[in-house]
Amino acid sequence: MPQPPPSLTGPLVVGVADSPAILTACAAQAPRQRPFDLVEARIDLFASQSLDRETEAACARLEASGTPVLVTIRSTAQGGRYAGSEPARLALFRESLRVASWLDVEDDAAIAGDVARLVGARPGGQLIVSHHDFHRTPPLDDLLGVVDRAQALAPAAVAKVATAVKTDADRAVLRALLAQRPARTAVIGMGDDAFRIELAAAGSLLAYGFVGSSTAPGQTSAETLHARLLEAAPAYAARRAIAT
C-alpha cells in the first residue's frame, strides 16, 4: 500500500551533485556539518548517466544518515543532458528508488505519470514535478496553471517553477506566484542569486546550491546559500539550530 508523503517545511537547501565524486564527497561529510538538507544526484550530468555501485553506496549512506537523495535525470528539453529514450529513463528512475527517496520529473515528460506511481509506491517517497523556462518569466496565470497541474499529478507532489528573471516585472510575477501558491511550491528566479535567497526566505520550499559546480544561471554554492539563509530566513535558522 502506498505510504503517506512526508511532511515538508522549508526552505530546504538542496545540494546539487553534478558528478559521482561530488555525490560521494557529500556522503562523507558528517551529517551535522552538511550545508544542505538533501542532495540532488544530477544523473543526467554524470559521464555514464547511470548509478554505479559506488554512487549507489553514497546514496544509501546519505539516506541512512537522514539526508534524503533527490534523483534528477533532466531532459534536454528542460535544460539537462539526458537525450535517451523515455523507457530507459523510467527504468533508471525505478532503479534509483532502491537507494533514493525523492525523484524529479519534468511537467512535460511522457513518463511523468509513471514516475509519480513509482514514487507513490515507495515508503517515504517524494515527487517533484518541475518546469523550467530559461528565456523568460511567463504571465502569472500561466504559472499558476503550471503549479496546479504539477500538484495534481500525485498527492503532495511538489511543484518546482524556475524561470529566467530579467526585470522587476518578472520578480513581481514570481513573488505573486509564491504568495498565491505557498504550499509545496518551489519558486526559483534564475539569473539573480539575491532573488533566489529572497524567494527562499519568503517561503519557497526548495533552494538549490551547487556542491561541485554551478548547474543553473545565478546558482550559488550550497555553503554560501546555507550561510545567507541563516541570516535571511529565521525559520531556516531555527530548524538548523535544532538539528545541530
C-alpha positions in Angstrom: 0.0 0.0 0.0 1.4 3.5 -0.8 2.8 5.3 2.2 1.7 8.8 3.1 4.1 11.5 1.8 6.5 13.2 4.3 5.6 16.4 5.9 7.6 19.2 4.4 8.6 22.6 5.7 11.0 24.9 4.1 13.1 26.4 3.0 15.1 23.3 2.3 18.6 23.6 0.9 19.3 21.2 -2.0 23.0 20.5 -2.5 23.4 19.7 -6.2 25.9 17.0 -7.0 26.9 17.0 -10.7 29.3 14.0 -10.6 29.7 10.7 -8.8 32.8 12.1 -7.0 30.8 15.0 -5.6 28.0 12.8 -4.5 30.5 10.6 -2.7 32.0 13.6 -1.0 28.6 14.7 0.2 28.1 11.3 1.8 31.5 11.6 3.5 30.6 14.8 5.3 29.4 14.5 8.9 25.6 15.0 8.9 25.7 18.0 11.3 28.3 19.7 9.1 26.3 19.4 5.8 25.2 22.8 4.5 22.2 21.2 2.8 19.0 19.3 3.8 19.0 17.0 0.8 21.3 16.1 -2.0 20.3 16.2 -5.7 22.1 13.5 -7.8 22.1 15.0 -11.3 22.4 11.7 -13.1 22.0 13.4 -16.5 25.3 15.3 -15.8 27.2 12.1 -14.8 29.5 10.9 -17.5 27.8 7.5 -17.5 24.3 8.8 -16.9 23.8 5.9 -14.6 24.3 4.8 -11.0 27.3 2.5 -10.4 28.0 0.6 -7.2 29.9 3.4 -5.6 27.3 6.1 -6.2 24.5 3.7 -5.1 26.5 3.2 -1.8 26.9 7.0 -1.4 23.1 7.5 -1.9 22.4 4.8 0.6 24.7 6.4 3.2 23.1 9.8 2.8 19.6 8.3 3.2 20.6 6.3 6.2 22.1 9.3 7.9 18.9 11.4 7.5 19.8 13.3 4.3 17.4 12.4 1.5 18.7 11.9 -2.0 16.8 13.5 -4.9 17.5 11.8 -8.2 17.1 14.1 -11.3 17.6 12.9 -14.9 16.9 16.2 -16.6 15.8 16.1 -20.2 17.5 18.3 -22.9 14.1 19.9 -23.5 14.3 21.5 -20.0 18.0 22.3 -19.7 19.5 18.9 -18.9 21.7 16.5 -20.8 19.6 13.3 -20.9 18.7 12.5 -24.5 18.0 8.8 -24.3 14.6 7.0 -24.5 11.9 7.5 -22.0 11.5 3.8 -21.3 15.2 3.7 -20.4 14.9 6.8 -18.2 11.9 5.3 -16.4 13.9 2.2 -15.7 16.7 4.3 -14.3 14.2 6.1 -12.1 12.9 2.8 -10.9 16.4 1.5 -10.1 17.2 4.8 -8.3 14.4 4.3 -5.8 16.3 1.4 -4.2 18.7 4.0 -2.7 17.0 7.3 -3.0 13.6 8.6 -1.8 13.0 11.7 -4.0 12.6 11.9 -7.7 12.3 14.9 -10.0 10.5 14.7 -13.3 9.6 17.5 -15.8 6.0 18.5 -16.2 6.1 17.8 -19.9 7.6 14.3 -19.6 5.7 11.5 -21.2 6.6 9.3 -18.2 5.6 11.8 -15.6 2.6 9.7 -14.5 4.6 6.6 -14.4 7.3 8.3 -12.2 4.5 9.5 -9.9 3.3 6.0 -9.4 6.8 4.7 -8.7 7.3 7.4 -6.0 3.8 6.7 -4.6 4.7 3.1 -4.0 8.0 3.9 -2.3 7.8 4.3 1.5 8.7 7.9 2.3 8.8 8.8 -1.4 8.6 12.3 -2.5 7.9 13.6 -6.0 9.0 16.9 -7.5 7.3 18.0 -10.8 9.5 20.7 -12.4 9.0 23.3 -15.0 11.9 25.4 -16.4 11.9 28.4 -18.7 15.4 29.7 -19.5 14.2 32.5 -21.7 11.5 34.4 -19.8 9.1 34.5 -16.9 5.6 33.7 -18.3 2.5 35.6 -17.1 1.2 34.8 -13.6 -1.9 33.0 -14.8 0.2 30.6 -16.9 2.5 29.8 -14.0 -0.5 29.2 -11.6 -1.7 26.7 -14.1 1.7 25.0 -14.2 1.7 24.7 -10.4 -1.8 23.4 -10.3 -1.2 20.7 -12.9 2.0 19.7 -11.3 0.5 19.3 -7.8 -2.4 17.4 -9.3 -0.1 14.7 -10.7 0.2 13.0 -7.3 -0.9 13.5 -3.7 1.5 16.0 -2.1 3.6 16.5 -5.2 5.9 19.5 -5.0 5.7 21.9 -7.9 9.0 23.5 -8.9 9.0 26.5 -11.2 12.2 28.0 -12.4 12.2 30.9 -14.8 14.6 33.5 -16.2 14.4 36.8 -14.3 15.4 39.9 -16.2 13.1 42.7 -15.0 11.3 43.9 -11.9 8.1 42.8 -13.5 9.5 39.2 -13.6 10.3 39.4 -9.9 6.8 40.6 -9.2 5.3 37.7 -11.1 7.3 35.1 -9.1 6.5 36.8 -5.8 2.8 36.7 -6.6 3.1 33.1 -7.6 4.6 32.1 -4.3 2.0 34.2 -2.4 -0.9 32.6 -4.2 0.5 29.0 -4.1 2.5 28.9 -0.9 2.2 25.2 -0.1 4.5 22.6 -1.6 5.8 25.0 -4.2 9.4 25.8 -5.1 9.8 29.1 -7.0 13.2 30.0 -8.4 14.4 33.1 -10.2 17.2 32.1 -12.5 20.0 34.6 -13.1 19.6 36.5 -9.9 21.2 35.0 -6.8 19.9 37.6 -4.4 16.4 37.0 -5.6 16.8 33.3 -5.1 17.5 34.0 -1.4 14.6 36.3 -1.2 12.2 33.7 -2.5 13.5 31.0 -0.2 13.2 33.3 2.8 9.6 34.2 1.7 8.6 30.5 1.7 9.8 28.8 -1.4 10.1 25.2 -0.4 13.4 24.4 -2.1 16.6 26.4 -2.7 19.3 24.9 -4.8 23.0 25.4 -4.3 25.9 23.6 -6.1 28.4 21.4 -4.3 30.6 20.8 -7.4 30.0 23.5 -10.0 27.0 25.7 -10.9 24.3 23.9 -12.9 21.9 26.8 -13.5 22.0 30.6 -14.0 22.6 32.6 -10.8 23.1 29.4 -8.7 25.4 29.9 -5.7 27.2 27.2 -3.7 25.3 25.3 -1.1 27.6 26.5 1.6 27.0 30.2 0.6 23.3 29.6 0.3 23.2 28.0 3.7 25.1 30.9 5.3 22.8 33.5 3.7 19.6 31.7 4.7 20.8 31.6 8.3 20.6 35.4 8.2 17.6 35.9 5.9 15.2 33.1 7.0 14.5 32.8 10.7 12.6 29.6 10.2 15.5 28.1 8.5 18.0 29.2 11.1 15.7 27.9 13.9 15.4 24.5 12.2 19.1 24.1 11.6 19.9 25.1 15.2 17.6 22.4 16.5 19.2 19.9 14.1 22.7 20.6 15.3 
